[in-house]
Amino acid sequence: MTLAKTDLRIARGYVDALADPKLRPIFEQICAEHELTLEQVQLLTDGSGLLSNYPLLQYRLTEIPAEPSEAVGLLPQPRRQAHQ
């Protein structure tokens, strides 16, 4: 499940904005390992995909917006209290 929920685009944003440029190659190694792990899981599951045994969770993860800023619109809005 953790592999399916990992969003390296968000992580890259933090790395690009905050990390010392000398340390960025470490993040590239993490990305390469993530991709390799995804490939190996696909081989082990006969290509059925991540979370194939959990269709509701798989559905919910695909409904998450592509950009984190888009997710803010999905947050519940506070109810306004009627003033007396």
N, C-alpha and C positions, 0 to 999 in steps of 0.2 A: 504494500500500500504506500509506503514512504516513497518508493521509486516513482510511482504514478503521480504522487502529489508534488514532487520536486519540480520547481520552476526555476530553471537556470537563467531565464531572462531577468527575473527579479534580482537574483544573486549577481548577475553581471552588472546591473545598474549600480548596486552597492559597491562592487569592486571598482568599477570605472570611476565612481564619484569619490570613494573614500580610501581605497588601498594605495599603498606606496607602489609606484610603477614597477619597482624591482621585484615585488611579490606577485605580480599578475601572472607570471608563468605557472605559479602553483594553481591558480584558478583554471588555467588551460588544462593542466593535468587532471583536475577534478572533472572538467567537462568531458575529457577523453575517457576517463574511467566510467563516467555516467553512461556515455554512449555505448561503450563495450558491455556494461552490465545490462543495458536494455536489449542489446543484441543477444546476449546469452540467455536472458529470460525468455525471449521470443523462441529461441531454439529449444529450450527446456519445456516450453508450453505448447509446442507444435504450432507456434504462430498465432495462438488464440488470443493473445494480447494481455496486457496488464489488466487486472481486476475482472477478468472474464467470468469469474465465479461470483462476482458482486455487481450485477448489472445496475442496481440503483445507485451505488456509489460511483460507478463508471459514468452513468448519466449525469449525475450532479457535478462531477469534475469537468465534464465537457461543457457544462453550462456556465462555467466561470469565464468572465470576460478575458480577452487576450491581453489587455493592458490593465495593470493594477488600479490605475486611476478610474477605470470604468466600473470597478467593483464598488466604489463609493456610492454610486447610484442605487445599488442593490441593498444597501443598509436600511433597516427599518427606520422610518422617520418618526421622531417623537410626536406624541399627540399633544395638541395644544389644549391647554386648560381654558375653560370658559371663565372670563372675568366677571365677578359679581359686583 
